[in-house]
C-alpha cells in the first residue's frame, strides 16, 4: 500500500514540476505590462532578448573595469604606503561626478552611487594588494622620511 502512495506522490510531484517549468517558460516570453521601449521599441520582445543585451553590456563593463584596474595599479606607484591608498575625499569627488553623469544619462543616482562605492572598495583592496606585493618583491623603494 505504501508503494502505491509513493508512486502517486512521485507522479504528482513530476506533474507539478513539469507544470512549473512550462509556466516559467511561458512567463519568460510574456510581458506583464507595457510594450518594448529600448532602442526605440525594437527591443525587447522576450526575457531572453533582455538577458542577451544585459550579458552584452556586462561584457563591456568587465572590459572597462579591466582597463580601470590597470590605472588603479599605476596609482599605487604614487602612494607611500598601503594606507595611502584610501583617499576618502577623492572617493566623494568621484561619487559626486558619477551622480552628475548618472542624472545626465538617465541612470538612477542611487544605483550609480552604490555600484561605484562597491567598485571603488574592491579596487582599493586590489591597489593595496598590488602595492604590498610590489614592495615585498623589491619593486617599490623604501618610503622617504620627510
Number of C-alpha atoms within 10 A of each C-alpha: 5 7 8 9 10 11 11 12 12 12 12 12 12 12 12 12 12 12 12 12 12 11 11 12 12 11 13 13 13 12 14 7 6 6 12 14 11 10 8 7 10 10 14 18 16 15 15 12 14 13 12 13 14 12 12 10 12 12 12 12 12 11 12 11 14 12 11 13 16 11 12 19 18 14 13 23 16 11 17 15 16 17 10 11 20 16 10 9 9 10 15 13 10 16 20 14 12 17 19 14 14 17 12 9 9 8 14 11 17 11 12 17 19 12 12 17 16 11 13 17 13 11 18 21 15 17 25 21 15 18 25 17 13 15 15 10 9 10 12 17 10 10 9 6 4 3
